[in-house]
Amino acid sequence: MARPLYDKIKQYSDNCKARFCMPGHGGSSSCGDLYSSAVYDWTEVDGLDNLLESSGVIAQSENRLAEIYGYEGALMLTQGSTCGMYIALRAAKQRGGTVVAVGDMHKSFWSACRVLGLEILFYPDVKSAAKASIKADVCAVFVTSPDYFGRLTDLTQIRMFADALGALLVVDEAHSAHFPYTKLLPANANKYADISLISMHKTMPVYGGGALVCVNGKETFESCRMARAELHSSSPSYLIMASMDYAADLMLKCGEKEYEDIKRAVDNFAKTNCAGKLLINDDFSRLVIKIDGKDCYSVGEQLAKKGIFAEAVCGDLIVFIVTPYNKDMLSLLADALKQIDVCKLPKFDLPSESICLKRVDGALDGEIELVEPENCTGRISAGEIGVYPPGVPMIKRGDVLDDTCAEFIKKYRKRLFGLASGYIAVIK
């Protein structure tokens, strides 16, 4: 069976006479249009397996997904790759208390390390990491590839670096879920990673939250499996899991042709796009347009008013994900972009990397209080703050906030993560 979980759920739904179990909608669509897929939304009834101790149809689906993505094992998640990040770090912690981050990491990495009590050594690239004299007992090296803008990191050197430390290599490849279904796209990280995080919902026809922790190595797999049982919700969405099962089978059948069509559509779009420069990256289905010196946030706003929605805006970059289900709409996007007067766009002055010049290392175990941006100068940040998406912190825990930070937060507070109702968490 190519779709073991979906097919079993469909069988149960077709034969069901009455549900007296959660979810409360009972599989009925009578509540309205929103519930048209409710018939596939089940719980752990007899025969539908248990995600936190999978041994039946869920395990069969996981084995199939591991085969597709080229790993020895795979664990399904319905809480996105953020949950996967916690699982990877929890599994790594069994080997030691220090992790190395090479390059930008998603905000979930920083928060999970704090929650789990892991020390972080951060390096902007593998060259600087390799030159450093690392004396700590490192349990894992973390890296993001591809990033939000479709750019891959060369994992060969990072694998060698991790091996030299005797550490696991964890790759956040959340944006690579579609790679295995066509030869036109790069290979994923399965030849390098001990653990990888893959968000199927980002680029596949999967409901929001559908993600995988993929693993090489039996011992590491069991550590991740135990961590999932500890950290994942005991009420996973069967609707999400069924969509993961179904989407993988669907893309195996038609992915190659679909991405050939996408490639043609993207190439045609490149000829007609006039809003800015289309950046070259490693994933042609990830369109990144750069409008030099302009704040693309206003471009996203103008497109939204026309009913066209971008994936992300970050400074003078705007990102669009092209899939088999929107490739035919690229002409609409091109026409809408032509109607935007680039000259009238506001200037871009949003920082793209860390903005703090000073930080405090060592113990940061003091009480936390919330302060207004106007009163944060000279205080020590108790958490991470940055623009979402892409979710990379520009201010990290331990950074000493200055006037530049305060002005940045006041100006962009509606676009930031890490604030509490507009307030900043600082060490008391």
ChimeraX attribute file (.defattr): number of C-alpha atoms within 10 A of each C-alpha:
attribute: neighborCount
match mode: 1-to-1
recipient: residues
	/A:1	10
	/A:2	16
	/A:3	21
	/A:4	19
	/A:5	26
	/A:6	24
	/A:7	16
	/A:8	16
	/A:9	21
	/A:10	14
	/A:11	12
	/A:12	17
	/A:13	18
	/A:14	11
	/A:15	9
	/A:16	11
	/A:17	7
	/A:18	9
	/A:19	14
	/A:20	8
	/A:21	13
	/A:22	14
	/A:23	14
	/A:24	10
	/A:25	17
	/A:26	15
	/A:27	21
	/A:28	16
	/A:29	14
	/A:30	11
	/A:31	10
	/A:32	8
	/A:33	9
	/A:34	9
	/A:35	15
	/A:36	13
	/A:37	12
	/A:38	20
	/A:39	19
	/A:40	24
	/A:41	22
	/A:42	25
	/A:43	19
	/A:44	15
	/A:45	11
	/A:46	7
	/A:47	11
	/A:48	20
	/A:49	17
	/A:50	19
	/A:51	28
	/A:52	22
	/A:53	13
	/A:54	18
	/A:55	13
	/A:56	16
	/A:57	22
	/A:58	27
	/A:59	21
	/A:60	18
	/A:61	27
	/A:62	27
	/A:63	16
	/A:64	21
	/A:65	24
	/A:66	22
	/A:67	13
	/A:68	15
	/A:69	23
	/A:70	19
	/A:71	22
	/A:72	17
	/A:73	26
	/A:74	28
	/A:75	25
	/A:76	29
	/A:77	28
	/A:78	26
	/A:79	19
	/A:80	22
	/A:81	27
	/A:82	21
	/A:83	22
	/A:84	33
	/A:85	26
	/A:86	23
	/A:87	26
	/A:88	34
	/A:89	24
	/A:90	23
	/A:91	25
	/A:92	27
	/A:93	20
	/A:94	11
	/A:95	15
	/A:96	16
	/A:97	19
	/A:98	19
	/A:99	24
	/A:100	22
	/A:101	22
	/A:102	20
	/A:103	16
	/A:104	21
	/A:105	20
	/A:106	21
	/A:107	23
	/A:108	19
	/A:109	21
	/A:110	21
	/A:111	18
	/A:112	19
	/A:113	20
	/A:114	14
	/A:115	9
	/A:116	13
	/A:117	13
	/A:118	19
	/A:119	17
	/A:120	17
	/A:121	15
	/A:122	17
	/A:123	16
	/A:124	11
	/A:125	15
	/A:126	21
	/A:127	13
	/A:128	11
	/A:129	19
	/A:130	17
	/A:131	8
	/A:132	10
	/A:133	7
	/A:134	12
	/A:135	7
	/A:136	14
	/A:137	14
	/A:138	23
	/A:139	23
	/A:140	27
	/A:141	27
	/A:142	27
	/A:143	25
	/A:144	24
	/A:145	24
	/A:146	23
	/A:147	19
	/A:148	22
	/A:149	24
	/A:150	21
	/A:151	15
	/A:152	19
	/A:153	16
	/A:154	12
	/A:155	19
	/A:156	10
	/A:157	14
	/A:158	23
	/A:159	21
	/A:160	15
	/A:161	18
	/A:162	20
	/A:163	14
	/A:164	10
	/A:165	18
	/A:166	15
	/A:167	22
	/A:168	23
	/A:169	25
	/A:170	27
	/A:171	26
	/A:172	28
	/A:173	23
	/A:174	26
	/A:175	24
	/A:176	26
	/A:177	21
	/A:178	24
	/A:179	18
	/A:180	20
	/A:181	23
	/A:182	18
	/A:183	12
	/A:184	14
	/A:185	17
	/A:186	15
	/A:187	15
	/A:188	23
	/A:189	25
	/A:190	18
	/A:191	13
	/A:192	18
	/A:193	25
	/A:194	23
	/A:195	34
	/A:196	30
	/A:197	31
	/A:198	27
	/A:199	28
	/A:200	28
	/A:201	24
	/A:202	22
	/A:203	19
	/A:204	21
	/A:205	19
	/A:206	22
	/A:207	19
	/A:208	15
	/A:209	20
	/A:210	26
	/A:211	29
	/A:212	29
	/A:213	30
	/A:214	30
	/A:215	28
	/A:216	20
	/A:217	12
	/A:218	11
	/A:219	11
	/A:220	19
	/A:221	22
	/A:222	14
	/A:223	18
	/A:224	27
	/A:225	22
	/A:226	16
	/A:227	20
	/A:228	26
	/A:229	15
	/A:230	13
	/A:231	14
	/A:232	18
	/A:233	15
	/A:234	14
	/A:235	15
	/A:236	20
	/A:237	21
	/A:238	22
	/A:239	21
	/A:240	23
	/A:241	27
	/A:242	26
	/A:243	23
	/A:244	30
	/A:245	24
	/A:246	20
	/A:247	20
	/A:248	26
	/A:249	19
	/A:250	16
	/A:251	20
	/A:252	14
	/A:253	12
	/A:254	13
	/A:255	20
	/A:256	17
	/A:257	14
	/A:258	17
	/A:259	25
	/A:260	15
	/A:261	16
	/A:262	22
	/A:263	17
	/A:264	12
	/A:265	18
	/A:266	21
	/A:267	12
	/A:268	13
	/A:269	18
	/A:270	15
	/A:271	10
	/A:272	15
	/A:273	19
	/A:274	17
	/A:275	19
	/A:276	17
	/A:277	14
	/A:278	19
	/A:279	15
	/A:280	14
	/A:281	15
	/A:282	14
	/A:283	19
	/A:284	19
	/A:285	22
	/A:286	23
	/A:287	24
	/A:288	24
	/A:289	22
	/A:290	20
	/A:291	20
	/A:292	15
	/A:293	14
	/A:294	22
	/A:295	23
	/A:296	26
	/A:297	20
	/A:298	14
	/A:299	24
	/A:300	19
	/A:301	15
	/A:302	17
	/A:303	18
	/A:304	12
	/A:305	9
	/A:306	12
	/A:307	9
	/A:308	14
	/A:309	15
	/A:310	16
	/A:311	17
	/A:312	20
	/A:313	24
	/A:314	23
	/A:315	21
	/A:316	21
	/A:317	25
	/A:318	23
	/A:319	22
	/A:320	18
	/A:321	19
	/A:322	22
	/A:323	19
	/A:324	19
	/A:325	11
	/A:326	10
	/A:327	20
	/A:328	15
	/A:329	12
	/A:330	19
	/A:331	16
	/A:332	12
	/A:333	18
	/A:334	17
	/A:335	14
	/A:336	18
	/A:337	19
	/A:338	14
	/A:339	12
	/A:340	16
	/A:341	10
	/A:342	18
	/A:343	8
	/A:344	8
	/A:345	16
	/A:346	14
	/A:347	14
	/A:348	17
	/A:349	12
	/A:350	15
	/A:351	13
	/A:352	14
	/A:353	12
	/A:354	15
	/A:355	17
	/A:356	17
	/A:357	11
	/A:358	12
	/A:359	14
	/A:360	12
	/A:361	9
	/A:362	7
	/A:363	7
	/A:364	15
	/A:365	9
	/A:366	10
	/A:367	10
	/A:368	16
	/A:369	12
	/A:370	18
	/A:371	15
	/A:372	17
	/A:373	22
	/A:374	13
	/A:375	15
	/A:376	22
	/A:377	16
	/A:378	12
	/A:379	18
	/A:380	24
	/A:381	24
	/A:382	25
	/A:383	22
	/A:384	23
	/A:385	25
	/A:386	26
	/A:387	23
	/A:388	17
	/A:389	15
	/A:390	17
	/A:391	20
	/A:392	24
	/A:393	26
	/A:394	19
	/A:395	22
	/A:396	24
	/A:397	22
	/A:398	22
	/A:399	25
	/A:400	21
	/A:401	24
	/A:402	19
	/A:403	15
	/A:404	12
	/A:405	22
	/A:406	18
	/A:407	14
	/A:408	18
	/A:409	24
	/A:410	14
	/A:411	13
	/A:412	12
	/A:413	19
	/A:414	12
	/A:415	14
	/A:416	18
	/A:417	18
	/A:418	22
	/A:419	19
	/A:420	11
	/A:421	10
	/A:422	17
	/A:423	19
	/A:424	27
	/A:425	25
	/A:426	22
	/A:427	18
	/A:428	14
